Amino acid sequence: SNYLDALVRDLVHAYAVGIRLKMDVDIRTRTLSVDTLVPLGLLINEIISNSFKHAFKGRSAGTIIVHLDGGEEEGLSLRIGDDGVGLPDRVGWKDPQSLGMELIHTLAGQLGLVVRLNDAPGTVYELVAEGRKDRKRA
């Protein structure tokens, strides 16, 4: 959890130039293996990078959301994204045409996670282990 928390905070500090940013970070995981941490770190990096590239254009403030719980045995549950302008075209996100979106789906697959796009304002992904009961979180 320390590594992932530091990763999120370092990404936000690196990208958040000229933006007042709130971080909604809640990481509740036990120790994860390197085989899980590497694709998970890359996945978090890609989604947060996309948020800074697209979500806050023309805005001076926003929120980055990262909620992670679970573990390797019972499966991970990740809610990650932003409260920005949202995807301009939500139709093709499941069949990725961009390298970034393909990377998100590939890394999620490596982790055994199913990717869903939340209907919340902005772009928020819900990534849940296949077969895991999805718990609603505020």
CORBEL-V781249 format. One record per residue. N is the residue number from 1. RES is the residue in three letters. SS is DSSP state (a for helix, b for strand, c for the rest). Layout:
# CORBEL-V781249
n;res;ss
N;RES;SS
N;RES;SS
This chain:
# CORBEL-V781249
n;res;ss
1;SER;c
2;ASN;a
3;TYR;a
4;LEU;a
5;ASP;a
6;ALA;a
7;LEU;a
8;VAL;a
9;ARG;a
10;ASP;a
11;LEU;a
12;VAL;a
13;HIS;a
14;ALA;a
15;TYR;a
16;ALA;c
17;VAL;c
18;GLY;c
19;ILE;c
20;ARG;b
21;LEU;b
22;LYS;b
23;MET;b
24;ASP;b
25;VAL;b
26;ASP;b
27;ILE;b
28;ARG;b
29;THR;b
30;ARG;c
31;THR;c
32;LEU;c
33;SER;c
34;VAL;a
35;ASP;a
36;THR;a
37;LEU;a
38;VAL;a
39;PRO;a
40;LEU;a
41;GLY;a
42;LEU;a
43;LEU;a
44;ILE;a
45;ASN;a
46;GLU;a
47;ILE;a
48;ILE;a
49;SER;a
50;ASN;a
51;SER;a
52;PHE;a
53;LYS;a
54;HIS;a
55;ALA;a
56;PHE;c
57;LYS;c
58;GLY;c
59;ARG;c
60;SER;c
61;ALA;b
62;GLY;b
63;THR;b
64;ILE;b
65;ILE;b
66;VAL;b
67;HIS;b
68;LEU;b
69;ASP;b
70;GLY;b
71;GLY;b
72;GLU;c
73;GLU;c
74;GLU;c
75;GLY;b
76;LEU;b
77;SER;b
78;LEU;b
79;ARG;b
80;ILE;b
81;GLY;b
82;ASP;b
83;ASP;c
84;GLY;c
85;VAL;c
86;GLY;c
87;LEU;c
88;PRO;c
89;ASP;c
90;ARG;c
91;VAL;c
92;GLY;c
93;TRP;c
94;LYS;c
95;ASP;c
96;PRO;c
97;GLN;c
98;SER;c
99;LEU;a
100;GLY;a
101;MET;a
102;GLU;a
103;LEU;a
104;ILE;a
105;HIS;a
106;THR;a
107;LEU;a
108;ALA;a
109;GLY;a
110;GLN;a
111;LEU;c
112;GLY;c
113;LEU;b
114;VAL;b
115;VAL;b
116;ARG;b
117;LEU;b
118;ASN;c
119;ASP;c
120;ALA;c
121;PRO;c
122;GLY;c
123;THR;b
124;VAL;b
125;TYR;b
126;GLU;b
127;LEU;b
128;VAL;b
129;ALA;b
130;GLU;c
131;GLY;c
132;ARG;c
133;LYS;c
134;ASP;c
135;ARG;c
136;LYS;c
137;ARG;c
138;ALA;c
